[in-house]
Amino acid sequence: MAQISERLRERLKKPLGKVVPFAEAAEMLKGKRVIAVGDEIAFNFLEKGEIPFVSVFDFNTLRVPVGDRVKGKLKEFYPKPEETEKPAGELNEEMFQIAKRLLETGGGLYVKGEEDLFALPFALLIEEEVVVYGQPGEGCVILEKGNFEKEELEKMVNEMGINASP
């Protein structure tokens, strides 16, 4: 595993794509293959009756355990999610392999550790899918092919020695 580079860390502090309120995102994305990264994002889609194609969660929000309602809903829809371990701030090729596999099969991914950087491998691998992740205090970020700086991010990941290519 590699700690994310300082340059990539700085870039990831800013939203990678369009920031919108969740209600607007849910309406915009009806019928699309959504990759929901984060417990609250996945939960909100499920509450709206929209099942994300992939949901990535760690049973925490802002490093605080989620409530029973959120955890229960995620467990209800993803009773046997794929599991992996990933410490905060680390990025590795296994994350890209998991993302590739889930883009084919769909399903849930429970991350023991911290799930937030999983938005990056999914964003670099999507074709028709849409990645949605939370931006604390602002709403959610929507990443679709062509609406963010994919080449710049891919270059930074490759500089870390991680193959980010599909």
Backbone hydrogen bonds, N-H to C=O, Kabsch-Sander energy under -0.5 kcal/mol:
donor,donor_aa,acceptor,acceptor_aa,energy
2,A,91,L,-2.1
4,I,89,G,-2.3
9,R,5,S,-2.9
10,E,6,E,-2.4
11,R,7,R,-1.9
12,L,8,L,-2.5
13,K,9,R,-0.8
13,K,10,E,-0.7
14,K,11,R,-1.0
18,K,142,I,-1.1
20,V,18,K,-0.5
20,V,140,C,-2.7
25,A,21,P,-2.1
26,A,22,F,-3.0
27,E,23,A,-1.7
28,M,24,E,-2.6
29,L,25,A,-2.0
30,K,27,E,-0.9
32,K,29,L,-2.4
34,V,32,K,-1.1
35,I,130,V,-3.2
36,A,34,V,-0.7
36,A,54,V,-3.1
37,V,35,I,-0.7
37,V,132,V,-2.9
38,G,36,A,-0.7
38,G,56,V,-3.1
39,D,60,N,-0.6
42,A,38,G,-2.5
43,F,39,D,-2.9
44,N,40,E,-2.7
45,F,41,I,-2.1
46,L,42,A,-2.4
47,E,43,F,-2.7
48,K,44,N,-1.3
49,G,46,L,-1.4
50,E,45,F,-2.5
51,I,49,G,-0.6
53,F,34,V,-1.2
54,V,34,V,-1.9
55,S,107,G,-1.9
56,V,36,A,-2.9
57,F,109,L,-2.7
61,T,64,V,-3.0
64,V,61,T,-1.4
66,V,59,F,-1.6
71,K,67,G,-2.5
72,G,68,D,-2.9
73,K,69,R,-2.1
74,L,70,V,-2.3
75,K,71,K,-2.4
76,E,72,G,-2.1
77,F,73,K,-2.0
78,Y,74,L,-2.1
82,E,108,G,-2.3
84,T,110,Y,-1.9
86,K,112,K,-2.4
90,E,87,P,-1.4
91,L,2,A,-2.8
95,M,92,N,-0.7
96,F,92,N,-0.9
97,Q,93,E,-2.1
98,I,94,E,-2.8
99,A,95,M,-2.3
100,K,96,F,-2.5
101,R,97,Q,-2.3
102,L,98,I,-2.7
103,L,99,A,-2.1
104,E,100,K,-0.8
104,E,101,R,-0.8
105,T,101,R,-2.1
106,G,102,L,-2.6
107,G,53,F,-2.8
109,L,55,S,-2.4
110,Y,82,E,-3.3
111,V,57,F,-2.8
111,V,109,L,-0.6
112,K,84,T,-3.3
112,K,110,Y,-0.6
113,G,111,V,-1.0
114,E,86,K,-2.5
118,F,115,E,-2.3
119,A,116,D,-1.5
120,L,117,L,-1.3
122,F,118,F,-1.6
123,A,119,A,-2.6
124,L,120,L,-2.2
125,L,121,P,-0.9
125,L,122,F,-0.9
126,I,122,F,-1.7
130,V,33,R,-2.4
131,V,143,L,-2.5
132,V,35,I,-2.9
133,Y,141,V,-1.7
134,G,37,V,-0.7
135,Q,139,G,-3.0
138,E,135,Q,-2.7
139,G,135,Q,-1.9
140,C,20,V,-3.0
141,V,133,Y,-3.6
142,I,18,K,-2.5
143,L,131,V,-3.0
143,L,141,V,-0.5
144,E,142,I,-0.5
145,K,129,E,-0.5
147,N,144,E,-2.7
150,K,148,F,-2.1
153,L,149,E,-2.0
154,E,150,K,-2.9
155,K,151,E,-2.3
156,M,152,E,-1.9
157,V,153,L,-2.3
158,N,154,E,-2.7
159,E,155,K,-2.2
160,M,156,M,-0.8
160,M,157,V,-0.8
161,G,158,N,-1.9
162,I,157,V,-1.6
163,N,161,G,-0.5
164,A,162,I,-0.9
